[in-house]
Amino acid sequence: MSLVQLDGVTKYFGDQLVFDRIAAAVERGDKIGLVGPNGVGKTTVLRIIAEEILPDSGSVRKASQCRIGYLPQRPERTWDMTLRHLLMTELSEIRRLAEALGRLEREMAFPEVYQDPRLLEQVMIRYGQLQEEFRLAGGYSYEVKMKQVLRGLGFSEEHLDRPVAEFSGGEAVRAELARLLLTEPDLLLLDEPTNHLDMQATEWLEGYLRELKKAVILVSHDRYFLDSICNRIWELDNHQLLQYKGNFTRYAALRQERLSRQEAEYQAFVEEAQRLQAYIDRYRAGNRARQAQSREKRLAKLKAVSRPTATAAVNLKLAFDANSVKQVLLVEEMAIGYDKPLVRNLNLTVLRGERWGIIGPNGVGKSTLLKVLVEEESPLAGSFAWGDGVAIGYFRQGLDDMQEDNTILDEVLEARNLPVGEMRSFLARFLFTGDQVFRKIGTLSGGERCRVALAKLILQRPNVLLLDEPTNHLDVVSREALERALADFQGTMLLVTHDRYLLDKLVTHLLVLEPEGYEVFEGNYTAYREHKRQEREAAAAALETEAPARTRRQPVKEAKRDLARDLACVEEAITAAEQELQKLAEEMADPDVYTDGEAIRALSLRHREVSQGLEELYHRWEELLLELEQESNGV
């Protein structure tokens, strides 16, 4: 049976139809990307599957004992506990089993137990049952997995003992995501899970979900993310749910084929209807009236074909009045930060027409750098200078530079004073038509605020763009429109983004900020990843070449060991220890053993030693895995 089955599900909000009689099934192991424009009902589908809201008609059937985990875009639940307590609460069953196993091990060492064969047999039977439950629940690896998930999502050891209630909005979303991943539900529902992740955490989650054996439905506008994970795509379009096999790129091709085919069928229908109608009009009253009546019947029976509806997209065109000088920006020995520097000794020259992508982990200073360059913050040391003729357009990540009580029309008129009629026509290019232009800024969604910010940016006619996460609230169609506009822009650009697709399509250079420094690279994101891969391979080859000489001179240093080989050795040791534990459990269940007090004590002691050793092996495996991940990411 399918994990979840949607049969004829319809949903209204008031008198507004969201979707009509949609049907779909989720199978075990499915990785489904749910796509469509903003406001089309993607979150509503997830909430219905999660049983947070009910459909107006139709049914949602769930397999017996199917566990569903749901991550909303903005979790409303607040946790009055530390992050460690929150995550350990989700592992309460494993903790309970571990404590029960410990109690039984201690009981087995009591003379009144091991000297009573009948009582010992009862204890051993229960011990074997608990041990199997512990193994199946992942009890031998849960601590490693917890730390792996936390580090993958960008948490440090310091976060573990902080109250979740004190976390920022982004940290709270990541904490909820970590909790869900550790519970391992049969079906994960993820609504924009990468919104608060930096690029490194996004790529970690990408790999985690790709290898996960459970089913996943995810709403995302990250095309790289969808391509890497998904084997099916659900598209909400015109109140219907359309299904495609393959990842996002395959879906985009199949969708275009469908639309082209539907357009051709529509045109054929129109042409045939017009031909029949022309004949009827011409010969209705003449000597061919009978043939005209026949054509009229054929026209009545002609099956209507609807024209494919195009998804509305913003119409962006970036232009400026005058070029800047050739050297647009010069940064010399600059340090930026707040209480302490985030970036030190930054030297950078940006020339006219260059497009710089600025990347790095969260909190490393990317947004701060842009704020310094627009003089909202001051550098801690060093200096920067803009060239003559530079006109800056700044798109801020928080979209918090607008007056909440302003109407949309008032807000854009402050950017450029145009006649009201002309400005309303301009706003229509950003999908604000009719009375929508009188909506208050404070009532707008993130995507709508983003469109207002882009409208203001275009009105300023800058020749240098400073963009801080401009695609964060845009759906795929609007992202593609922005991408085309930026590709056609003839000016200079500094772009902070986690959108790897945008980085590949647009940038000519990268400024890579890291906690320990920065790096400048000429090329796009994929070229940078390939460059780092070649660097790692060259370093590994150099180490292999030096290995014989090092062996003669001195022991191999831990910092230069072969991480992959060490990891494989630790994994072999873990397997051997797990097998020994299983063997010990079987021996302890043998009547000839558990009736022998000395033997059972020795086996219990050995079991405890192997268990402790296994925990150490898991810890070592975690350390090696982290080092290997850092090597792979070029850290």
WONORZI-V976797 format. One record per pair of residues at least 12 apart in sequence whose C-alpha atoms are under 8 Angstrom apart, sorted by the first residue. I is the first residue (numbers start at 1). J is the second residue. Records with the same first field share a line. If there is no record, write none. Layout:
I = J, J
This chain:
1 = 63
2 = 25, 26, 27, 28, 62, 63
3 = 25, 26, 27, 28, 62, 63, 66, 186, 187
4 = 25, 26, 27, 49, 60, 61, 62, 63
5 = 23, 24, 25, 26, 60, 61, 62
6 = 22, 23, 24, 25, 58, 59, 60, 61
7 = 21, 22, 23, 24, 58, 59, 60
8 = 20, 21, 22, 23, 57, 58, 59
9 = 21, 22, 23, 55, 56, 57, 58, 59, 60
10 = 22, 55, 56, 57, 58
11 = 55, 56, 57
12 = 56
17 = 239
18 = 40, 41, 239
19 = 41, 238, 239, 240, 241
20 = 239, 240
21 = 57, 58, 240
22 = 240, 241
23 = 241
24 = 241
26 = 215
27 = 215
28 = 186, 214, 215
29 = 213, 214, 215, 216
30 = 214, 215, 216, 217, 230, 231, 232
31 = 215, 216, 217, 218, 229, 230, 231, 232
32 = 216, 217, 218, 230, 231, 232, 233, 234
33 = 217, 218, 219, 220, 226, 230, 232, 233, 234, 247, 248
34 = 217, 218, 219, 220, 233, 234, 235, 236
35 = 219, 220, 221, 233, 234, 235, 236
36 = 235, 236, 237, 475, 476
37 = 311, 475, 476, 477
38 = 447, 474, 475
40 = 236, 237, 239
41 = 236
42 = 219, 236
43 = 72, 191, 219
46 = 70, 189, 191
48 = 60
50 = 68, 69, 70, 189
66 = 185, 186, 187
67 = 185, 186, 187
68 = 185, 186, 187, 188, 189
69 = 180, 185, 186, 187, 188, 189
70 = 180, 188, 189, 190, 191
71 = 176, 177, 180, 188, 189, 190, 191, 193
72 = 190, 191, 192
73 = 173, 191, 192, 193
74 = 169, 173
75 = 172, 173, 176
78 = 164, 165
79 = 164, 165
80 = 163, 164, 165
81 = 163, 164, 165
82 = 160, 161, 162, 163, 164
83 = 159, 160, 161, 162, 163, 164, 175
84 = 160, 161
86 = 179
87 = 146, 178, 179, 182
90 = 179, 182, 183
91 = 142, 182, 183
94 = 134, 137, 138, 139
97 = 130, 131, 133, 134
98 = 134, 139
100 = 130
101 = 127, 130, 131
104 = 123, 127
105 = 604
108 = 120, 123, 600, 601, 604
109 = 597, 600, 601, 604
111 = 597
114 = 594, 595, 596, 597, 600
115 = 595, 596, 597
116 = 595
117 = 591, 594, 595
120 = 594, 595
121 = 589, 591, 594
124 = 588, 589, 594
125 = 589
128 = 585, 586, 589
140 = 614, 615
141 = 615, 618
144 = 618, 619, 622
145 = 182
146 = 182
148 = 622, 626
149 = 178, 181, 182
150 = 178
152 = 200, 201, 204, 205
153 = 174, 178, 197, 201, 202, 204, 205
154 = 197, 201
170 = 196, 197
171 = 196
173 = 196
174 = 196, 197
177 = 193
184 = 214
185 = 214
186 = 214, 215
187 = 214, 215, 216, 217
188 = 214, 215, 216, 217, 218
189 = 216, 217, 218
190 = 216, 217, 218, 219
191 = 218, 219, 220
192 = 218, 219, 220, 221
193 = 218, 219, 220
194 = 220
195 = 472
197 = 362
198 = 360, 361, 362, 498
199 = 359, 360, 361, 498
200 = 360, 361, 633
206 = 225, 228, 229
207 = 229
209 = 229
210 = 228, 229, 230
221 = 474, 475, 476
222 = 476, 499, 501
223 = 248, 476, 501
224 = 500, 501
226 = 247, 248
227 = 247, 248, 249
228 = 247
229 = 247
230 = 246, 247, 248
231 = 245, 246, 247
232 = 244, 245, 246, 247
233 = 245, 246, 247, 248, 251
238 = 309
259 = 308
262 = 307, 308
263 = 307, 308
265 = 305
266 = 305, 306, 307
269 = 304, 305
273 = 299, 302
276 = 295, 296, 298, 299
277 = 295, 296, 299
279 = 292, 295
280 = 292, 293, 295, 296
311 = 477
312 = 431
313 = 430, 431, 477, 478, 481
314 = 429, 430, 431, 451, 478, 481
315 = 429, 430, 481
316 = 429, 430, 458, 481, 482, 485
317 = 458, 485, 489
318 = 458, 461, 485, 486, 488, 489
319 = 458, 461, 462, 463, 489, 490
320 = 461, 462, 463
321 = 461, 462, 463
322 = 389, 463
323 = 389, 390, 463, 491
324 = 352, 387, 388, 389, 390, 391, 463
325 = 352, 387, 388, 389, 390
326 = 351, 352, 387
327 = 349, 350, 351, 352, 387
328 = 349, 350, 351, 352, 386, 387, 388, 390, 492
329 = 348, 349, 350, 351, 384, 385, 386, 387
330 = 347, 348, 349, 350, 384, 385, 386, 387
331 = 346, 347, 348, 349, 382, 383, 384, 385
332 = 345, 346, 347, 348, 382, 383, 384
333 = 345, 346, 347, 381, 382, 383
334 = 346, 347, 379, 380, 381, 382, 383, 384
335 = 379, 380, 381, 382
336 = 365, 368, 369, 372, 378, 379, 380, 381
337 = 365, 368, 379, 380
338 = 380
341 = 380
342 = 364, 365, 515
343 = 364, 365, 513, 515, 517, 518
344 = 517
345 = 382
346 = 518
351 = 492
352 = 491, 492
353 = 490, 491, 492, 493
354 = 491, 492, 493, 507, 508, 509
355 = 492, 493, 494, 495, 506, 507, 508, 509
356 = 493, 494, 495, 507, 508, 509, 510, 511
357 = 494, 495, 496, 497, 503, 507, 508, 509, 510, 511
358 = 494, 495, 496, 497, 510, 511, 512, 513
359 = 496, 497, 498, 510, 511, 512, 513
360 = 512, 513, 514
361 = 513, 514
364 = 513, 514, 515
365 = 513
366 = 496, 513
367 = 397, 468, 496
370 = 466, 468
374 = 394
390 = 462, 463, 464
391 = 461, 462, 463, 464
392 = 462, 463, 464, 465, 466
393 = 457, 460, 461, 462, 463, 464, 465, 466
394 = 457, 465, 466, 467, 468
395 = 453, 454, 457, 465, 466, 467, 468, 470
396 = 467, 468, 469, 470
397 = 467, 468, 469, 470
399 = 449, 450, 453
402 = 441
403 = 441, 442
404 = 440, 441, 442
405 = 440, 441, 442
406 = 440, 441
407 = 437, 438, 439, 440, 441
408 = 436, 437, 438, 439, 440, 441, 452
409 = 423, 424, 437, 438
412 = 452, 455, 456, 459
415 = 456, 459, 460
416 = 456, 459, 460
424 = 437
427 = 455
430 = 451, 452, 455
446 = 473
447 = 473, 474, 475
450 = 470, 473, 474
463 = 490, 491, 492
464 = 491, 492, 493, 494
465 = 491, 492, 493, 494, 495
466 = 493, 494, 495
467 = 493, 494, 495, 496
468 = 495, 496, 497
469 = 495, 496, 497, 498
470 = 497
471 = 497, 499
483 = 502, 505, 506
486 = 506
487 = 505, 506
500 = 525
503 = 524, 525
504 = 524, 525, 526
505 = 524
506 = 524
507 = 523, 524
508 = 522, 523, 524
509 = 521, 522, 523, 524
510 = 522, 523, 524, 525
532 = 633, 634
533 = 632, 634
536 = 631, 632, 634
543 = 560
563 = 624, 627, 628
564 = 628
566 = 624
567 = 621, 624, 625
570 = 617, 620, 621
571 = 621
573 = 617
574 = 614, 617, 618
577 = 610, 611, 613, 614
578 = 614
580 = 610
581 = 607, 610, 611
584 = 603, 607
585 = 607
588 = 600, 603, 604
